[in-house]
Amino acid sequence: MQLPPKVTPRAFERLAEIGASDQGKALRVAVEGGGCSGFQYEIDLDEPRDDDLVLEGSGQKVVVDAVSLPFLADAVIDFSEELIGARFVIENPNASSSCGCGTSFSM
């Protein structure tokens, strides 16, 4: 049985800081073909759709579409602040390898 992705409190806190829910938006995490390793993550603010899995915390929402869900089973969606910048990151146990860019992976 595949478990849905998890979202860290830090990721929900960052969404609250940028006011995502105030704009009626959620953080959309999707997987698309492409990138240097075969698949790539698409992360943006978007309005939730009827067929999305909705993950909620701290009054914020993260949504994943039905097609992307198997690729993100048991993944962790987090927010990271480093010297080179801040970004949402995905720790995906389904990825067999990933690229240095952090948005591309293979299965």
N, C-alpha and C positions, 0 to 999 in steps of 0.2 A: 504494500500500500504506500502510495506516495503522499508525503506530507506537504502541506502548502508552505510557501516561503514565510520567513519570519522577518519582522522589522524591529530594529533596535530602538530603545527609548531615545537614543541620540539622534536617530534619523527623524523620528516624529518631532522632537524638539526643534530641529532645524527647519522642518516644514512650518512649524508654528512661528518661528522667528521671521520667516519670509512671508507669512500671512497667506499661505496657500488656501486654507479653507475660507478665509475672508473673501477670496476671489471666486469661491465656488469650485476650486480646482483641487485635484489630487495629484500625487506623484505617480505617474504612469511608468511602470517598468515592463519593457517588452523585449523579446528576442527576435532578431531578424537575421536572415542569411546575409553573409558578407563579412567584411572586416578581413584582417590578415590571417585569421585562424579558422575561418569558416562561418562563425556566427558572431553577432555583435549585440551588445545591449543598447537599447534606446531608452533614455531616461529623460522625461520632460514633465511639465505641468500640463494637465489635461482634465477635461470633465469626465467623471465616471460614466460608463455605459452600462446598459442593462445586463449584459452577459459577463461583466468583469467580476473577478474575485476582489472583494473589498476588504482590506486589512485596516483596522482602525486603532488609534491610540492618541492620547492627549488632544482629542478633538480634531485630529488630522486623519487623512485617508491616503493609503497607497493602493493602487489598483493594478491588477495583472489580467491581461486578456486570456481567453480560453486556449488559444493556440500556443502562447508562451508558457503557460502553466507547467506542462511536463518538463520543460527545459529548466525551470526554476524550482522544481520540487526540493524541499528542504534547504533552500538557499537562505542566506542571511543578507538583508538589505540594511546597510549601515551608512553613516556619514563620517567622513574622515577629514581632519584638518592636519595638513603637513606643511613643511617649509615651501614646497612647490605649489601649494594651493589647497583648496577645500573642494570636496566633491562627494556625491553619493557613490558608494562602492557596493559590489555584490560579491559575497563569498559563496561560490557555487560548488557543492560537492559533486555535481554531475559533470563538471568540466574536466576533461582529461589533461588539457594544457591551456594556457592563456598567453596572451601577448603582453609585452611591456607596457602597452598603452592602457591596459586595465579595462578596456571595453570589448575586447575581442577574445573569443575562446573557441575550443573545439570539444566535441563530445566523444 
